[in-house]
């Protein structure tokens, strides 16, 4: 089982980034996918969730109306579109599926 995140980077407040999680080694379409983040000195928190079919999504209040989670079961990928980024969104972002975690991708939002 392997999950590989990509797309992180540095962005100014108000900017956008799109994270992607590439999955392999399991039947991706059977499993829900979640994005988590961990800021320095803080616990890892759930950011967004998408069901196996993609029909159900949910977001933590802090990112509602700014982030969009999606998936492509043909490509075995799950994306997190992040808009109107704020400094408090700075964290390492992790993809989780099938009880496995990716290595994380750093997102830094700063002026």
C-alpha positions in Angstrom: 0.0 0.0 0.0 1.4 3.4 -0.9 0.0 6.9 -0.7 2.1 9.8 -2.2 1.1 13.4 -1.7 2.2 16.2 -3.9 1.4 19.8 -4.7 2.5 21.5 -1.5 4.5 24.7 -1.5 4.7 28.3 -0.5 1.9 30.7 -1.3 0.8 34.2 -0.1 -2.4 34.7 1.8 -5.4 34.5 -0.5 -3.6 32.2 -2.9 -4.5 28.7 -4.0 -2.8 25.3 -4.1 -4.0 21.9 -5.2 -2.8 18.8 -3.4 -2.9 15.4 -4.9 -2.7 12.0 -3.3 -1.7 9.1 -5.6 -2.7 5.6 -4.3 -1.4 2.2 -5.2 -1.4 -1.3 -3.7 -5.0 -1.6 -2.8 -8.5 -1.2 -4.4 -8.7 2.5 -4.1 -12.3 2.8 -5.2 -13.5 0.8 -2.2 -12.2 3.2 0.4 -12.9 6.6 1.8 -10.1 9.1 1.7 -9.3 11.8 4.2 -6.9 14.7 4.2 -5.4 15.7 7.5 -3.0 18.4 8.5 -0.5 19.0 11.3 0.7 22.4 12.1 3.9 22.9 14.2 3.2 22.2 17.9 -0.3 21.0 17.2 -2.0 17.7 16.9 -2.9 16.2 13.5 -6.5 17.2 12.6 -9.0 16.0 10.0 -9.5 18.6 7.2 -11.7 16.9 4.7 -13.3 13.5 3.9 -14.7 11.9 0.8 -16.6 8.7 0.5 -15.5 5.8 -1.7 -17.9 6.9 -4.5 -17.2 10.6 -4.0 -20.9 11.3 -3.3 -20.3 12.3 0.3 -17.8 14.9 1.4 -17.3 16.7 4.7 -15.0 19.5 5.9 -13.8 20.9 9.1 -15.4 24.3 9.8 -12.1 26.1 9.4 -11.9 25.2 5.7 -15.5 25.0 4.6 -16.2 27.1 1.5 -12.5 27.4 0.8 -11.3 23.8 0.3 -12.8 21.2 -2.1 -12.0 17.5 -1.9 -12.4 15.3 -4.9 -11.3 11.9 -6.3 -10.8 10.1 -9.5 -11.3 6.3 -9.0 -10.0 5.6 -12.5 -6.7 7.3 -11.8 -6.5 6.3 -8.1 -6.1 9.8 -7.0 -7.7 12.2 -4.5 -7.2 15.9 -4.6 -7.6 18.8 -2.2 -8.2 22.1 -3.9 -7.3 24.9 -1.4 -8.5 28.4 -2.1 -8.2 31.7 -0.2 -5.4 30.3 1.9 -4.7 31.8 5.2 -1.6 31.7 7.4 -3.3 29.4 9.8 -3.5 26.8 7.0 0.2 26.4 7.2 0.9 22.7 8.0 2.0 19.4 6.7 -0.9 17.8 4.8 -1.4 14.1 4.8 -3.6 11.8 2.8 -5.1 8.8 4.6 -6.9 5.7 3.1 -7.2 2.1 3.9 -5.7 2.9 7.3 -2.5 4.0 5.7 -0.8 7.4 5.6 1.2 9.2 3.0 4.5 10.9 3.9 2.9 14.4 3.9 3.4 17.6 1.9 4.3 20.9 3.3 2.0 23.9 2.8 3.3 27.3 3.9 1.1 30.4 3.7 2.9 33.6 4.5 3.2 37.2 3.3 
